[in-house]
Amino acid sequence: MIIWNSNNTRKNRIHETLKKNRITLEQFGVKKGRILDWGCGKGLTTRELGKLVPESEVLGIDISQEQIDIANSRRKNKRVRFECVDGCDLENIAQGYFLITAMNNLMYGLAQINISVEEFQRVVGGLKGKLDDDGVLLLSQHYRVMIYERRVDRVTYVTNLVEIHRLEYEPMGVTLIDHFEEEYIKYWREIVSRA
């Protein structure tokens, strides 16, 4: 069971994350259809997805009934729904999503050693199996993004923080030297690819 403190989630999280990475959902073939927001907490990112991808049905799931109750109390869009589901119990999750997001929670759980690499791969492998043939899995931790595209069966994008820092902070005189960034990117690609 993965518990993420959804008080740390900010409004417009998906938009900000995509903007910092200089990518769009459209460039990965995201279109209208069914979206799953895994570990949605109070529903901020789920509601945002309802706005970013109009005419889509968006389902936010979370293990916490308290979080789901809050999310439902804030719901205004009829195309956005929330359910209390243990996202690690993949039998409870339907198939055929063109986009599945896990914003912070899943990668955070692995990074903070709350879950094992094996459990992470089991869940990610299960989520990959819930995608439709052209589906996209978007995992995020802070502004790091990893995108898996089912149609090519591989990770097609991983954030390079060195590039983001170079573009945003070097003009302000702040430098970042990260010798481990290439290894980090390789590590995430391998973990998700093997899931």
C-alpha atoms as a printed R data frame, in Angstrom:
    type eleno elety resid chain resno       x      y       z
1   ATOM     1    CA   MET     A     1   0.000  0.000   0.000
2   ATOM     2    CA   ILE     A     2   1.382  3.392  -1.034
3   ATOM     3    CA   ILE     A     3   0.310  6.490   0.858
4   ATOM     4    CA   TRP     A     4   1.207  9.914  -0.541
5   ATOM     5    CA   ASN     A     5   0.453 13.123   1.317
6   ATOM     6    CA   SER     A     6  -1.778 14.837  -1.222
7   ATOM     7    CA   ASN     A     7  -1.396 18.135   0.639
8   ATOM     8    CA   ASN     A     8   1.861 18.421  -1.327
9   ATOM     9    CA   THR     A     9   0.065 18.447  -4.686
10  ATOM    10    CA   ARG     A    10  -0.290 21.871  -6.268
11  ATOM    11    CA   LYS     A    11  -2.915 23.176  -8.638
12  ATOM    12    CA   ASN     A    12  -2.042 22.866 -12.336
13  ATOM    13    CA   ARG     A    13   0.591 20.242 -11.490
14  ATOM    14    CA   ILE     A    14   0.327 18.448 -14.826
15  ATOM    15    CA   HIS     A    15   0.442 21.660 -16.858
16  ATOM    16    CA   GLU     A    16   3.477 22.923 -14.884
17  ATOM    17    CA   THR     A    17   5.276 19.596 -15.198
18  ATOM    18    CA   LEU     A    18   4.713 19.342 -18.951
19  ATOM    19    CA   LYS     A    19   5.718 22.978 -19.430
20  ATOM    20    CA   LYS     A    20   8.980 22.538 -17.487
21  ATOM    21    CA   ASN     A    21   9.763 19.490 -19.617
22  ATOM    22    CA   ARG     A    22   8.828 21.355 -22.811
23  ATOM    23    CA   ILE     A    23   6.459 18.577 -23.867
24  ATOM    24    CA   THR     A    24   2.726 18.275 -24.512
25  ATOM    25    CA   LEU     A    25   0.291 15.414 -24.132
26  ATOM    26    CA   GLU     A    26  -0.572 15.780 -27.814
27  ATOM    27    CA   GLN     A    27   2.940 14.938 -28.990
28  ATOM    28    CA   PHE     A    28   2.493 11.491 -27.398
29  ATOM    29    CA   GLY     A    29  -0.813 10.928 -29.156
30  ATOM    30    CA   VAL     A    30  -3.071 11.714 -26.200
31  ATOM    31    CA   LYS     A    31  -6.618 12.215 -27.444
32  ATOM    32    CA   LYS     A    32 -10.104 12.062 -26.016
33  ATOM    33    CA   GLY     A    33 -11.133  8.803 -24.412
34  ATOM    34    CA   ARG     A    34 -10.669  7.215 -20.995
35  ATOM    35    CA   ILE     A    35  -8.089  8.498 -18.492
36  ATOM    36    CA   LEU     A    36  -7.050  6.936 -15.190
37  ATOM    37    CA   ASP     A    37  -5.395  9.081 -12.507
38  ATOM    38    CA   TRP     A    38  -3.746  6.524 -10.194
39  ATOM    39    CA   GLY     A    39  -3.389  7.686  -6.587
40  ATOM    40    CA   CYS     A    40  -5.445 10.841  -7.117
41  ATOM    41    CA   GLY     A    41  -5.668 11.987  -3.488
42  ATOM    42    CA   LYS     A    42  -8.052 14.940  -3.237
43  ATOM    43    CA   GLY     A    43  -8.485 14.987  -7.014
44  ATOM    44    CA   LEU     A    44  -6.517 18.079  -8.083
45  ATOM    45    CA   THR     A    45  -4.714 16.341 -10.941
46  ATOM    46    CA   THR     A    46  -7.838 14.382 -11.903
47  ATOM    47    CA   ARG     A    47  -9.873 17.568 -12.259
48  ATOM    48    CA   GLU     A    48  -6.988 19.170 -14.158
49  ATOM    49    CA   LEU     A    49  -6.953 16.247 -16.606
50  ATOM    50    CA   GLY     A    50 -10.675 16.834 -17.161
51  ATOM    51    CA   LYS     A    51  -9.805 20.350 -18.319
52  ATOM    52    CA   LEU     A    52  -6.623 19.496 -20.263
53  ATOM    53    CA   VAL     A    53  -8.258 16.712 -22.282
54  ATOM    54    CA   PRO     A    54 -11.846 17.863 -22.870
55  ATOM    55    CA   GLU     A    55 -14.522 15.334 -23.750
56  ATOM    56    CA   SER     A    56 -12.611 12.572 -21.957
57  ATOM    57    CA   GLU     A    57 -13.878 10.410 -19.131
58  ATOM    58    CA   VAL     A    58 -11.478 10.747 -16.211
59  ATOM    59    CA   LEU     A    59 -11.397  8.365 -13.264
60  ATOM    60    CA   GLY     A    60  -9.345  9.199 -10.192
61  ATOM    61    CA   ILE     A    61  -8.596  6.331  -7.831
62  ATOM    62    CA   ASP     A    62  -7.065  6.377  -4.383
63  ATOM    63    CA   ILE     A    63  -6.813  3.958  -1.482
64  ATOM    64    CA   SER     A    64  -7.994  6.581   1.031
65  ATOM    65    CA   GLN     A    65 -11.773  6.896   1.361
66  ATOM    66    CA   GLU     A    66 -11.251 10.214   3.168
67  ATOM    67    CA   GLN     A    67  -9.339 11.624   0.163
68  ATOM    68    CA   ILE     A    68 -11.997 10.306  -2.252
69  ATOM    69    CA   ASP     A    69 -14.774 11.913  -0.176
70  ATOM    70    CA   ILE     A    70 -12.958 15.263  -0.405
71  ATOM    71    CA   ALA     A    71 -12.393 14.792  -4.152
72  ATOM    72    CA   ASN     A    72 -16.075 14.005  -4.722
73  ATOM    73    CA   SER     A    73 -17.157 17.042  -2.696
74  ATOM    74    CA   ARG     A    74 -15.084 19.264  -5.044
75  ATOM    75    CA   ARG     A    75 -16.180 17.614  -8.290
76  ATOM    76    CA   LYS     A    76 -17.947 19.914 -10.781
77  ATOM    77    CA   ASN     A    77 -17.334 18.115 -14.070
78  ATOM    78    CA   LYS     A    78 -19.672 15.172 -14.810
79  ATOM    79    CA   ARG     A    79 -16.963 13.513 -16.918
80  ATOM    80    CA   VAL     A    80 -14.692 13.285 -13.854
81  ATOM    81    CA   ARG     A    81 -15.318 10.546 -11.268
82  ATOM    82    CA   PHE     A    82 -13.567  9.322  -8.136
83  ATOM    83    CA   GLU     A    83 -13.480  5.859  -6.579
84  ATOM    84    CA   CYS     A    84 -11.819  4.369  -3.536
85  ATOM    85    CA   VAL     A    85  -9.672  1.567  -4.987
86  ATOM    86    CA   ASP     A    86  -6.387  0.024  -3.909
87  ATOM    87    CA   GLY     A    87  -4.329  0.837  -7.002
88  ATOM    88    CA   CYS     A    88  -1.901 -1.981  -6.188
89  ATOM    89    CA   ASP     A    89  -4.743 -4.513  -6.535
90  ATOM    90    CA   LEU     A    90  -4.791 -4.336 -10.319
91  ATOM    91    CA   GLU     A    91  -7.731 -6.736 -10.668
92  ATOM    92    CA   ASN     A    92  -9.975 -3.846  -9.553
93  ATOM    93    CA   ILE     A    93  -8.880 -1.610 -12.420
94  ATOM    94    CA   ALA     A    94 -10.611 -1.788 -15.819
95  ATOM    95    CA   GLN     A    95  -8.706 -1.903 -19.114
96  ATOM    96    CA   GLY     A    96  -8.683  0.330 -22.177
97  ATOM    97    CA   TYR     A    97  -7.261  3.645 -20.964
98  ATOM    98    CA   PHE     A    98  -5.503  5.888 -23.458
99  ATOM    99    CA   LEU     A    99  -3.773  7.764 -20.625
100 ATOM   100    CA   ILE     A   100  -2.814  6.629 -17.136
101 ATOM   101    CA   THR     A   101  -1.092  9.094 -14.846
102 ATOM   102    CA   ALA     A   102   0.637  8.608 -11.511
103 ATOM   103    CA   MET     A   103   1.687 12.078 -10.418
104 ATOM   104    CA   ASN     A   104   4.313 11.826  -7.632
105 ATOM   105    CA   ASN     A   105   2.909  8.900  -5.684
106 ATOM   106    CA   LEU     A   106   4.370  5.831  -7.422
107 ATOM   107    CA   MET     A   107   7.859  7.128  -8.228
108 ATOM   108    CA   TYR     A   108   7.931  8.876  -4.847
109 ATOM   109    CA   GLY     A   109   7.177  5.567  -3.129
110 ATOM   110    CA   LEU     A   110  10.127  3.917  -4.855
111 ATOM   111    CA   ALA     A   111  12.468  6.887  -4.380
112 ATOM   112    CA   GLN     A   112  11.723  7.037  -0.658
113 ATOM   113    CA   ILE     A   113  12.092  3.229  -0.404
114 ATOM   114    CA   ASN     A   114   8.492  2.817   0.715
115 ATOM   115    CA   ILE     A   115   8.078  0.093  -1.913
116 ATOM   116    CA   SER     A   116  10.491 -2.363  -3.441
117 ATOM   117    CA   VAL     A   117  11.668 -2.272  -7.041
118 ATOM   118    CA   GLU     A   118   9.782 -5.544  -7.561
119 ATOM   119    CA   GLU     A   119   6.500 -4.076  -6.256
120 ATOM   120    CA   PHE     A   120   7.032 -0.952  -8.375
121 ATOM   121    CA   GLN     A   121   7.589 -3.105 -11.464
122 ATOM   122    CA   ARG     A   122   4.530 -5.254 -10.659
123 ATOM   123    CA   VAL     A   123   2.305 -2.184 -10.394
124 ATOM   124    CA   VAL     A   124   3.798 -0.454 -13.451
125 ATOM   125    CA   GLY     A   125   3.555 -3.686 -15.457
126 ATOM   126    CA   GLY     A   126  -0.086 -3.982 -14.427
127 ATOM   127    CA   LEU     A   127  -0.802 -0.366 -15.369
128 ATOM   128    CA   LYS     A   128   0.895 -0.868 -18.747
129 ATOM   129    CA   GLY     A   129  -1.491 -3.786 -19.274
130 ATOM   130    CA   LYS     A   130  -4.494 -1.525 -18.617
131 ATOM   131    CA   LEU     A   131  -3.600  0.784 -21.530
132 ATOM   132    CA   ASP     A   132  -5.321  0.552 -24.897
133 ATOM   133    CA   ASP     A   133  -3.124 -0.181 -27.938
134 ATOM   134    CA   ASP     A   134  -2.146  3.497 -28.340
135 ATOM   135    CA   GLY     A   135  -2.107  4.214 -24.611
136 ATOM   136    CA   VAL     A   136   0.374  6.339 -22.705
137 ATOM   137    CA   LEU     A   137   1.582  5.892 -19.109
138 ATOM   138    CA   LEU     A   138   2.858  9.114 -17.529
139 ATOM   139    CA   LEU     A   139   4.798  8.767 -14.265
140 ATOM   140    CA   SER     A   140   6.031 11.833 -12.436
141 ATOM   141    CA   GLN     A   141   8.007 12.731  -9.352
142 ATOM   142    CA   HIS     A   142   8.230 16.461  -8.779
143 ATOM   143    CA   TYR     A   143   9.138 17.706 -12.261
144 ATOM   144    CA   ARG     A   144  10.680 14.450 -13.414
145 ATOM   145    CA   VAL     A   145   8.542 12.712 -16.021
146 ATOM   146    CA   MET     A   146   8.746  9.307 -17.593
147 ATOM   147    CA   ILE     A   147   6.459  8.430 -20.477
148 ATOM   148    CA   TYR     A   148   5.847  4.895 -21.694
149 ATOM   149    CA   GLU     A   149   4.000  4.441 -25.004
150 ATOM   150    CA   ARG     A   150   2.323  1.089 -25.539
151 ATOM   151    CA   ARG     A   151   2.227  1.331 -29.351
152 ATOM   152    CA   VAL     A   152   6.054  1.145 -29.405
153 ATOM   153    CA   ASP     A   153   6.293 -0.782 -26.089
154 ATOM   154    CA   ARG     A   154   9.029  1.365 -24.606
155 ATOM   155    CA   VAL     A   155   9.801  4.438 -22.544
156 ATOM   156    CA   THR     A   156   9.928  7.291 -25.044
157 ATOM   157    CA   TYR     A   157  10.663 10.197 -22.705
158 ATOM   158    CA   VAL     A   158  12.530 10.706 -19.432
159 ATOM   159    CA   THR     A   159  13.190 14.125 -17.963
160 ATOM   160    CA   ASN     A   160  16.767 15.295 -18.088
161 ATOM   161    CA   LEU     A   161  17.036 17.608 -15.089
162 ATOM   162    CA   VAL     A   162  20.397 18.909 -16.232
163 ATOM   163    CA   GLU     A   163  18.730 20.284 -19.378
164 ATOM   164    CA   ILE     A   164  15.859 21.839 -17.388
165 ATOM   165    CA   HIS     A   165  18.305 23.502 -14.991
166 ATOM   166    CA   ARG     A   166  20.481 24.693 -17.883
167 ATOM   167    CA   LEU     A   167  17.516 26.343 -19.601
168 ATOM   168    CA   GLU     A   168  15.901 27.820 -16.486
169 ATOM   169    CA   TYR     A   169  18.627 28.560 -13.972
170 ATOM   170    CA   GLU     A   170  21.896 29.163 -15.804
171 ATOM   171    CA   PRO     A   171  20.597 32.442 -17.294
172 ATOM   172    CA   MET     A   172  20.157 33.557 -13.662
173 ATOM   173    CA   GLY     A   173  23.723 32.550 -12.796
174 ATOM   174    CA   VAL     A   174  22.852 29.299 -11.016
175 ATOM   175    CA   THR     A   175  24.757 26.232 -12.196
176 ATOM   176    CA   LEU     A   176  24.073 22.563 -11.622
177 ATOM   177    CA   ILE     A   177  26.547 19.816 -12.246
178 ATOM   178    CA   ASP     A   178  24.947 16.389 -12.046
179 ATOM   179    CA   HIS     A   179  27.265 13.593 -13.112
180 ATOM   180    CA   PHE     A   180  24.650 11.002 -12.224
181 ATOM   181    CA   GLU     A   181  21.824 12.269 -14.437
182 ATOM   182    CA   GLU     A   182  22.629  9.928 -17.344
183 ATOM   183    CA   GLU     A   183  22.737  6.939 -14.996
184 ATOM   184    CA   TYR     A   184  19.461  8.037 -13.390
185 ATOM   185    CA   ILE     A   185  17.717  8.227 -16.765
186 ATOM   186    CA   LYS     A   186  19.097  4.814 -17.764
187 ATOM   187    CA   TYR     A   187  17.953  3.334 -14.423
188 ATOM   188    CA   TRP     A   188  14.335  4.531 -14.818
189 ATOM   189    CA   ARG     A   189  14.141  3.403 -18.442
190 ATOM   190    CA   GLU     A   190  15.305 -0.083 -17.453
191 ATOM   191    CA   ILE     A   191  12.951 -0.417 -14.480
192 ATOM   192    CA   VAL     A   192   9.847  0.566 -16.455
193 ATOM   193    CA   SER     A   193  10.867 -1.373 -19.557
194 ATOM   194    CA   ARG     A   194  11.291 -4.568 -17.511
195 ATOM   195    CA   ALA     A   195   7.906 -4.109 -15.772
